[in-house]
Structure formats: C-alpha cells, structure tokens
Amino acid sequence: EALEQLQRALGNAGDTYDFETDRNEGALTVEFEDPPARFVVSPNAPVRQIWVSARVKSFKLDWDEARAAFVLAGDGRDLKQLMAGVIGEQIGEEVAL
C-alpha cells in the first residue's frame, strides 16, 4: 500500500518536475532524462522494510507502527519525505510530494 501511495504521488509530481515513474515486479522506478539517473524503490516484505537506491546511496526504511509509515532510522524521514529530498537533489529544486 505504501508503494501504491508513493507511485500516485510521484505520478502527479512527474509532470511538474519532468521525471517518469514505472512499477515492475513490485519495484518502483523513477527515471530522469537530464541529468540521466534512475532511482529504485523496492519492498522487502519479509523484514517489513523498503529499500531505496538513489544518487549513489542506499536507504533502508523500517516500518514504524506508531507513525504507520516506513521511516529512515538515521533521521526520521518517512518514505515520501526521503523521495522528495533525493528527487530535489537530482533536479536542483525543492520537490513536494
């Protein structure tokens, strides 16, 4: 469900910020033309995590029952906040999801 919500948010933002989103075999891919890049968001259901590969980094977000969201342990960002941040870094402007 978290990936479906993210996919909808990214689909809406893609037109504004000029990137494409695709879902294939459970993984969500975000692709940029200029500069070229590809981010991958993958579920790891057995351990209740979502893994994000973006901008030569990997992030592992754990499910947080209290927040009902996948959260990055290091700084507390949820999945949408993390993706907005890395997409913003990629395109050089602040992104809202």
N, C-alpha and C positions, 0 to 999 in steps of 0.2 A: 504494500500500500504506500509506503514511504517513497519508493521509486516512481510509482504512478503519479503521486502528487508532485514530485520533483520534475518529472517529464512534462507535466502540464505547465508548470511554472516556467521551465526552460523553453518550451514551445512558444509560449507567449512572449518571452523576452528575446528569443532568437530573431524575430523580425525587427525589433528595435535595435539590437546590438550586433546584428549580422553574423550569426552562427547557426549551424544546423544541429539538430538533435535526432538521434535514432536509437531504437531499442531492439536488440537482437540477442536471443537466447538468454534473456534475463538481465543482461548488462545494458547500461545506458551509455551512449557515446555522444560527446559534444565535440564538433569539429569546426575549426576556424580556417578561413582561407588566407587572411593576411593580418598578421604573420601566421603561417601554417602551424597548426597544433591539433592535437587530439587528446581529449580527456576521457577517461573511462571510469564509470561508477558501477561497481559490482556488488551484488549481495553475497554474503557468506552466512546463509541461514542457519547452519548447524551451531554456530557460535554467536548468533544474533548480532552480527556486525555488517557494516557496509564499508567497502574499501574504495577509495578514490585515488586514481593516478592522474596527477595534473601538474604541469610545469616542473617536470623532473623530480617530483616528490610523490610520496605515497602517504595516504592518510587512512587510519583505521578508526571508524566511528563505532562506538558501542551503544546498545540500546539502553536508554535511561527511562526506567519505569515512571519515576516522579515527573519527568518532563514529557513523557510519551513521545520521545523523539530519539533519533540517532545523534549522538553527541561526541565531539572530539575531546578526549580526556585532557589534553595539554592546555587548552584554552577555553573550553566550554561552548564553542560554536556548534550549532546544530547543522544538519546537512545542507539546508538552504543557505545559511549564513556562510558556510565554508565555500560552497559553489559560487555564490555571489562574489566572494572575495577573490577566488582564483580566476574567475572569468574577468573580473575587473582588472586584475593584474595583467592578464593576457591582452586585453584590448585597450588598456590605458585610461579607463574611466570608471567611475563608480557605477555598479550594477545593482538594481533592485529586482528581487525575485518574489 
